Amino acid sequence: MKKIFQSPIITSILDTDAYKLHMQQAVFHYYKKVFVVAELQYRNQEILKKYIYAIRYQINLMKNIHLTQEEYFYLNNFSYFKKDYLNWLRNFRFDPNQVAIYSSSNNSLRIRISGYWCKVILWEVPLLSMVSELVHKDRYPKKKNEKKAIQQLYLEIEGLLDVAKKQGINLKYFKIVDFGTRRRFSRSIHYRVVRELKKNFPYFVGTSNYHLAKKLHVLPFGTQSHEWFQAHQQISHELLYSQKEALKIWLNEYPKELGIAITDCITMNSFLKDFDLSLAKRYAGLRHDSGDPVEWAKKAIEHYDHLKINTNEKTLVFSDNLDLQQALHLYKIFYKKINLVFGIGTKLTCNIPGVNPLNIVIKLTECNGKPVAKISDSPKKTICKDPNFIKQLVRAFNLF
């Protein structure tokens, strides 16, 4: 095994997306005994079978990771974290036995994680970033990758500032957040990119990675992901009300903070049917992750207008495969109508000339032994192992 695979890639429990800890706390309080299965999904064809041994080795190293005293006190600074959860998290350990790794008949790498949701939930992000780093360092072993990543970052920034100047775009309210943990080239490049953004890009406002937020003294950013809504499809007593129940339980856990709701687990249209006046008033805003972002934003703004809610008090977060130029384009259209934040991931942390980032995700496929689904606004992002359950969702929510 190459030396680059021998040292631990993941060294901190906080080296994850913020929404994982936020969801874990809610699961800890409401659904401690819910059992789930999550699986690796490919959006592009990749043959990753050769990395099975290296991934197993790295997963076994993770069993030694725990919340340190310093990290405990850091999280304790945030009012939305509860003492009982943080005390439980101090004793949390990754269990490698929850993760099955094997190759399928077509030589694809398969990863299946199963166990209680409150423990399985923390595997997704470190696993994805680990696989990305192993693959990238094997495929692109040149030592200049970090230098190229930073050079490319500054080219992108210069390009954005140049376009904004030429088009007379006022960047006063332009805000970007690093969302690049899951598909980063490497941990070190991720750190360098966020550090450079903090030092030299005044429109950078935070990161989704708690470890980097702590290390670089920037704001952590994130609320919930699709799995929160997916699991409720089997937790709720009736499928039709699962989305609304997920929204309400979240507010029970976080009544005053972390109020950005993701909208595309069962399409934006079905989400807005459930997002009534009471919910729309209490949630701070919405997050886009699939489908046409312009049409999505128009629908969101029209929905707020219909409910007679002042859009100056609400925020739209865009996070679907963005780069700085796309963010600027959306900003130009909407910045006078509503508050905006742009979560940029791969195009920040794996944006290196000649490097093809992986396009892999890990999503819930089962909850309490039954199928769950994500019916995205982008057809290629739809995920479910059971076609019959998709039909159930379509009927229940009157889709299409």
C-alpha positions in Angstrom: 0.0 0.0 0.0 1.3 3.4 -0.9 2.5 5.7 1.8 -0.1 8.3 0.9 -2.8 5.8 2.0 -1.3 5.0 5.4 -1.7 8.1 7.5 -5.3 8.9 8.6 -7.2 11.2 6.2 -10.0 12.0 8.7 -8.5 13.0 12.1 -11.4 15.1 13.6 -15.0 14.3 14.3 -15.7 17.9 13.3 -14.3 17.4 9.8 -17.8 17.1 8.4 -20.6 19.2 7.1 -22.3 21.2 9.8 -25.8 19.8 8.9 -24.6 16.4 10.0 -24.2 17.4 13.6 -27.4 19.5 13.5 -29.4 16.6 12.2 -27.7 14.1 14.6 -28.8 16.2 17.6 -32.4 16.2 16.3 -32.2 12.4 15.7 -30.7 11.9 19.1 -33.7 13.7 20.7 -36.5 12.3 18.6 -35.4 9.1 16.8 -32.7 7.4 18.8 -33.9 3.9 17.9 -34.7 4.4 14.2 -32.7 2.0 12.0 -31.4 3.2 8.6 -29.4 2.1 5.6 -27.3 4.4 3.5 -25.5 3.5 0.3 -22.9 4.9 -2.1 -24.5 6.2 -5.3 -22.7 7.1 -8.6 -23.8 10.0 -10.8 -21.0 9.3 -13.3 -19.6 5.9 -14.1 -16.5 5.2 -12.0 -14.5 2.0 -11.5 -13.1 2.3 -7.9 -12.7 -1.3 -7.0 -8.9 -1.0 -6.7 -9.4 1.3 -3.6 -11.4 -1.2 -1.5 -8.4 -2.2 0.7 -7.3 1.5 1.2 -10.8 2.6 2.1 -11.2 -0.3 4.6 -7.9 0.6 6.1 -8.9 4.3 6.5 -12.3 3.3 8.0 -10.6 1.2 10.6 -8.4 4.2 11.6 -11.6 6.2 12.2 -12.6 4.1 15.2 -10.0 6.1 17.3 -11.6 9.5 16.5 -13.5 11.2 19.3 -14.7 14.6 20.3 -11.8 16.2 22.1 -12.2 18.5 25.2 -11.3 21.5 23.1 -13.9 20.6 20.4 -16.5 20.0 23.1 -16.0 23.5 24.5 -16.0 24.9 21.0 -19.4 23.4 20.2 -20.7 24.4 23.5 -20.4 28.1 22.4 -23.3 27.6 20.0 -26.6 28.0 21.8 -28.4 25.5 19.6 -26.3 22.6 20.8 -27.8 21.0 23.9 -25.7 19.7 26.8 -27.2 16.2 26.8 -26.3 15.8 23.1 -22.8 17.1 23.5 -22.2 14.9 26.5 -23.4 11.9 24.4 -21.2 13.0 21.5 -18.2 12.9 23.7 -18.6 9.2 24.0 -19.5 8.6 20.3 -17.1 6.4 18.4 -17.3 5.4 14.7 -18.1 1.7 14.4 -16.3 0.2 11.3 -18.6 -2.8 11.6 -21.5 -0.6 10.4 -19.8 -0.2 7.0 -19.8 -2.9 4.4 -17.4 -2.4 1.4 -17.5 -4.7 -1.6 -17.4 -4.7 -5.4 -20.5 -5.4 -7.5 -20.7 -7.6 -10.6 -19.6 -4.7 -12.9 -16.6 -4.0 -10.7 -18.1 -0.9 -9.1 -17.2 -0.1 -5.5 -20.1 -0.5 -3.2 -20.5 1.0 0.3 -23.4 0.2 2.5 -23.8 1.6 6.0 -26.4 0.3 8.4 -27.3 0.9 12.0 -29.2 3.3 14.3 -29.6 6.6 12.5 -28.1 8.6 15.3 -24.8 6.8 14.7 -24.9 6.1 10.9 -25.5 9.7 10.2 -21.9 10.8 10.8 -20.4 8.4 8.2 -21.5 10.0 5.0 -19.3 13.1 4.7 -16.0 11.7 6.0 -16.4 8.6 3.8 -17.0 10.7 0.7 -14.1 13.0 1.4 -11.9 10.0 2.2 -12.7 8.3 -1.0 -12.2 11.5 -3.0 -8.8 12.1 -1.5 -7.6 8.5 -2.0 -8.6 8.5 -5.6 -7.3 12.0 -6.4 -3.9 11.4 -4.8 -3.6 8.2 -6.7 -4.7 9.6 -10.1 -3.0 13.0 -9.8 0.1 12.4 -7.7 2.0 15.6 -8.7 3.1 17.8 -5.8 2.0 21.0 -7.6 -1.7 20.3 -7.2 -2.1 22.6 -4.1 -0.3 25.5 -5.9 -2.5 25.0 -9.0 -5.7 24.9 -6.8 -4.8 28.3 -5.2 -3.8 29.8 -8.6 -7.1 28.7 -10.1 -9.0 30.1 -7.1 -7.5 33.5 -7.7 -8.2 33.3 -11.4 -11.9 32.6 -10.6 -12.0 35.5 -8.1 -10.4 37.9 -10.6 -12.9 36.7 -13.2 -15.8 37.4 -10.9 -14.6 40.9 -9.9 -13.9 41.7 -13.6 -17.4 40.8 -14.7 -19.0 42.6 -11.8 -17.1 45.7 -12.6 -17.9 45.6 -16.3 -21.6 45.0 -15.7 -21.9 47.5 -12.9 -23.0 44.8 -10.4 -23.0 46.0 -6.8 -21.4 43.2 -4.7 -22.3 44.7 -1.4 -24.7 41.8 -0.5 -22.8 39.0 -2.3 -22.1 36.1 0.0 -20.4 32.8 -0.6 -19.9 29.8 1.8 -17.6 26.9 1.4 -19.6 23.7 0.8 -16.7 21.6 -0.4 -15.9 19.0 2.2 -17.5 15.9 0.5 -15.7 16.1 -2.8 -12.6 18.0 -2.0 -9.3 17.1 -3.7 -7.7 16.7 -0.3 -7.9 17.9 3.3 -4.9 20.2 2.9 -6.2 21.9 -0.3 -9.6 22.4 1.4 -7.8 24.2 4.3 -5.7 26.3 2.0 -8.8 27.4 -0.1 -10.8 28.4 2.9 -7.8 30.2 4.5 -7.2 32.2 1.3 -10.9 33.1 1.0 -11.0 34.3 4.5 -7.9 36.4 4.0 -8.5 37.9 0.6 -12.2 37.6 -0.5 -14.4 40.0 1.5 -17.6 38.2 0.2 -16.7 34.9 1.9 -18.8 34.5 5.0 -18.3 30.9 6.3 -17.8 27.2 5.8 -20.0 24.1 6.2 -17.0 22.4 7.9 -17.0 22.7 11.7 -13.3 21.7 11.9 -12.2 24.5 9.5 -14.6 26.9 11.1 -12.9 26.3 14.5 -9.4 26.3 13.1 -9.8 29.4 10.9 -12.2 31.3 13.1 -15.0 31.6 10.6 -18.7 31.0 10.9 -20.1 27.4 10.4 -23.0 27.2 8.1 -25.6 24.5 7.4 -28.9 23.2 8.6 -30.4 20.0 7.2 -30.1 17.7 4.2 -32.4 15.4 2.2 -32.1 12.5 4.6 -34.1 14.4 7.3 -37.1 14.3 4.9 -36.4 10.9 3.5 -36.4 9.2 6.9 -39.7 10.8 7.8 -41.3 9.0 4.8 -41.2 5.9 7.0 -41.3 7.5 10.4 -44.5 9.5 9.9 -47.9 7.8 10.3 -49.0 8.9 6.8 -46.8 9.4 3.8 -48.6 12.5 2.6 -47.8 14.4 5.8 -44.2 13.2 6.2 -42.7 16.4 4.7 -44.8 18.7 6.9 -44.0 16.6 9.9 -40.2 16.8 9.2 -40.5 20.6 8.9 -42.4 20.8 12.2 -40.1 18.5 14.2 -37.1 20.5 13.0 -38.6 23.7 14.4 -39.3 21.9 17.7 -35.5 21.2 17.9 -34.4 24.5 16.5 -37.2 27.1 17.1 -35.0 30.2 16.6 -31.9 29.1 14.7 -30.8 26.9 11.8 -33.9 27.8 9.9 -33.0 27.1 6.3 -35.1 24.3 4.8 -34.0 22.2 1.8 -36.9 22.0 -0.7 -36.3 19.2 -3.2 -36.6 15.9 -1.5 -40.0 15.4 -3.2 -39.8 18.3 -5.7 -40.1 22.0 -5.1 -43.8 22.1 -6.1 -44.8 19.5 -3.4 -42.6 21.3 -0.9 -44.4 24.6 -1.4 -47.8 23.0 -1.0 -46.7 22.0 2.5 -44.8 25.2 3.3 -47.8 27.1 4.6 -48.0 30.6 6.2 -47.0 29.3 9.7 -43.9 27.4 8.5 -42.9 30.1 6.0 -42.9 32.7 8.7 -40.9 30.6 11.1 -38.2 29.4 8.7 -35.5 31.9 7.8 -35.3 30.7 4.2 -34.9 27.9 1.7 -32.1 26.0 0.0 -31.9 25.0 -3.7 -30.1 21.8 -4.6 -31.6 20.7 -8.0 -33.5 21.9 -11.0 -33.3 25.3 -12.7 -32.1 27.7 -10.0 -33.8 30.7 -11.7 -37.2 29.1 -11.9 -36.8 27.8 -8.3 -36.0 31.2 -7.0 -39.0 32.7 -8.8 -41.3 30.1 -7.3 -39.9 30.8 -3.8 -40.3 34.6 -4.1 -43.8 34.2 -5.6 -44.7 31.9 -2.7 -43.6 34.4 -0.1 -45.4 37.2 -2.0 -48.6 35.1 -2.1 -48.3 34.7 1.7 -47.7 38.4 2.1 -44.3 37.7 3.7 -41.6 40.4 3.3 -38.8 38.8 1.2 -36.3 41.2 2.7 -36.6 39.1 5.8 -35.9 35.8 4.1 -32.9 34.1 2.5 -32.4 31.8 -0.5 -29.3 29.5 -0.4 -28.1 28.1 -3.7 -26.0 25.0 -3.5 -26.3 23.0 -6.7 -23.0 22.5 -8.5 -22.2 26.3 -8.4 -19.1 28.2 -9.4 -18.4 31.8 -8.8 -19.7 33.0 -12.2 -22.9 31.1 -11.8 -23.3 32.6 -8.4 -22.8 36.1 -9.8 -25.4 35.5 -12.5 -28.0 34.5 -9.9 -27.0 37.3 -7.6 -27.5 39.8 -10.4 -31.0 38.6 -11.1 -32.3 38.3 -7.5 -30.2 40.4 -5.1 -32.7 43.3 -5.0 -35.6 41.0 -4.3 -34.4 38.7 -1.4 -31.3 37.9 0.7 -28.9 35.4 -1.0 -26.2 33.0 0.0 -24.2 30.8 -2.4 -22.8 27.5 -1.2 -20.0 26.5 -3.5 -18.4 23.1 -3.1 -16.5 21.1 -5.7 -15.8 24.2 -7.8 -13.8 25.6 -4.8 -12.1 22.6 -3.3 -11.4 20.4 -6.3 -11.1 23.0 -9.0 -7.7 22.1 -10.4 -6.8 22.2 -14.1 -6.6 18.6 -15.5 -8.4 17.1 -12.5 -11.8 15.4 -12.9 -13.6 15.5 -9.5 -15.6 12.4 -8.4 -19.4 12.7 -8.6 -20.5 10.4 -5.8 -23.0 10.7 -3.0 -24.2 8.6 -0.1 -27.9 8.7 0.5 -30.4 6.9 2.7 -32.1 4.0 1.0 -34.0 2.4 3.9 -35.6 3.5 7.2 -36.9 0.9 9.6 -36.5 -1.8 7.0 -38.6 0.1 4.4 -37.6 2.1 1.3 -37.2 5.8 1.2 -36.7 8.1 -1.8 -35.5 11.4 -3.1 -37.5 12.7 -6.1 -35.4 15.6 -7.1 -36.1 18.5 -9.4 -33.2 17.1 -11.5 -34.2 13.6 -12.8 -30.6 12.3 -12.6 -30.6 13.0 -8.9 -33.7 10.9 -8.1 -32.8 8.0 -5.8 -34.8 5.0 -4.7 -34.1 1.2 -4.8 -37.8 0.4 -4.9 -39.8 1.5 -8.0 -43.1 0.7 -6.2 -42.3 3.2 -3.4 -41.6 5.9 -6.1 -45.1 5.2 -7.4 -46.5 5.5 -3.8 -44.8 8.9 -3.5 -46.1 10.1 -6.8 -49.6 9.1 -5.9 -49.5 10.5 -2.4 -48.1 13.9 -3.4 -49.9 14.1 -6.8 -46.7 14.6 -8.7 -46.4 15.1 -12.4 
